[in-house]
């Protein structure tokens, strides 16, 4: 057990280093984009004086290295800074908006909650469906069912997300008005209303992530079916279903968990397109808007969240596969 | 029943009216009740109830269109009416204006509205550090005097006959004096609707005020909900699936689909929004009047309206004054493509060939690059070689506009002639994108500004439009329509405002549930 804790500590430390590197890469990338916040927010009204005054207010007149370290100094103390849009707004009006949204954290928190909710609903649908389909496909391998499942899931993963989204909207919202095409969630909603509102984007994401998990489940199980202990189980006269679920699946868990973790990470970081199509107010939409106006503090914070999600879920996957494997759990 | 065809109305140029594209019957009587759900673009996470920062539809419709009031307002037919001001009068030099305020008006928090609120609300725009878009308007006031609780007198630095019009600007909202911070935080105004909830960049819900000074003739909905949907397709889907009742900015490419749907109808109005190609008139070769005239005859405006706007617009005549303006000279001779005339002016300029660069990007307007290429093709037959330079959209307004000799741009237009001219055509102002400096034009601008006699003003503005048409350095090929859609649950009046999208952003006041 101590070794697992050691692994976790090591990985978390490495994760912090990764986050640091990510922050540098993002900061550099956003700075390399043409135009800065002052020019983009002013648009047609960008007179040199106005651009200068906004840059001065936001500290954009300082060099990139100075700005990065100022940001970093705040970030390590848990202060992700103020969104440029809000800070600029406050200096514009000569007073704060009073909305309490000026800090990046305040702006991201409700959106992050929404994104996590969507990821949660999707995971609740996608993971059981993918594993069940994978087990069934392994059970009836090379049958019509197996082929059909493969073709369907592979074609859905090969289509762009917005295309799947529009197909679902066409059939489930426009032609048969079963679900809303616009995912408007707010705090006044009951849990069930919220789930209903989130269902179409969740189904779209399900179509995107199912294939990967389902095929990994199928492959991992089929891989094991040739091993001697499975043959033994068969010779004992166990039913094929029991052989797969009781004997093969536990040993195939490690790769399956890995793939599930990767896909869960995708549900948090890859929702940008889906959120925009359904007008879902999650972190992805905020991210797109912020990149558009080069609102560096918000972009940085979003990227760090995305990176952290990947790192933590990967770590969880590794720990889980260790725990699911007795040989790794009790190393000699 | 009256039926008006869109095309007919466009042709006559009397387009300050509704264009009922589907031929809907125009007569219907409004009825109270219901909840208006509108999907609107132009929302930002940095939105707030501070009118000084408003620049796009979502907040304009939420603030000046429902929760707040200005002193004056522009009616759907373009005429000026009092909102919180009941009446006003000026001295003969248009320098001193006295406004009589409406009595018995209260803010949503119960505070009574009076002269102090007007003065405090106007001072917000010139406060230290505030960068209000309405600052030029308010800083022209040299003195504000409270005469009685319901009478205010303004003294202007120079006479301005448009002053009451300027006060209808959506930035100049009336806030309760002494509680301005609170009013900005919670949205406390005098409008027909009081805020229930507001999430910046996401949603605004407001409820009809029980007894309001506007009475029962406006504000028919019990409740309104404005939903921020910046994505074009998502907005369209929301209307088609009935999640919202009205949307703004229809994408021309998919407009046919909406038209085919029996449950929705499209509203289309021609306002002052125009696309421009400004030349720097102080730099060669554009400082030569004959070169400018040759270029004016080398562009096929109708082709641009047909292909770039897909018919949703009107040809321009190189003046920024549009159908939503009071003194719009729609009967001036229309500039048309004419290769012979273009060649004639080339000869006058002593040129056999003209090579010019035209910088364009879709940041200026959707289809700007295509428009430049169409221009290139038509001008070629007149011996004008236009080299279309495709500029990056990022930084376009900082690096290209006002800097390159000839480029593409746009203006959403202004409610009054003087406002438009003094923003972009007065000598020396920062946004004068054609370096326009014409002595006669300048003289007319100043004299018309202080002229209270409407006929005389009309003549002066006509001459100014004529000057721009024949000599001006901005090619204005087209006015782009505002196109929006509602479903059949919504009733709309005969005349739809054309100053802004969505009935001048006042759909909450003017529309109703059928």
Interface residues (C-beta under 8 A of the other chain):
Chain A: X33 X34 X35 X39 X40 X42 X43 X44 X45 X46 X47 X50 X51 X53 X83 X85 X86 X88 X89 X91 X92 X93 X94 X95 X97 X98 X99 X101 X107 X166 X169 X173 X174 X177 X180 X181 X182 X184 X186 X188 X276 X277 X278 X279 X281 X286 X289
Chain B: X39 X44 X45 X46 X48 X50 X52 X53 X124 X127 X128 X129 X130 X131 X181 X182 X184 X185 X186 X197 X199 X200 X201 X202 X203 X227 X228 X229 X231 X233 X234 X237 X238 X240 X241 X242 X243 X244 X392 X394 X395 X397 X398 X401 X409 X410 X430 X431
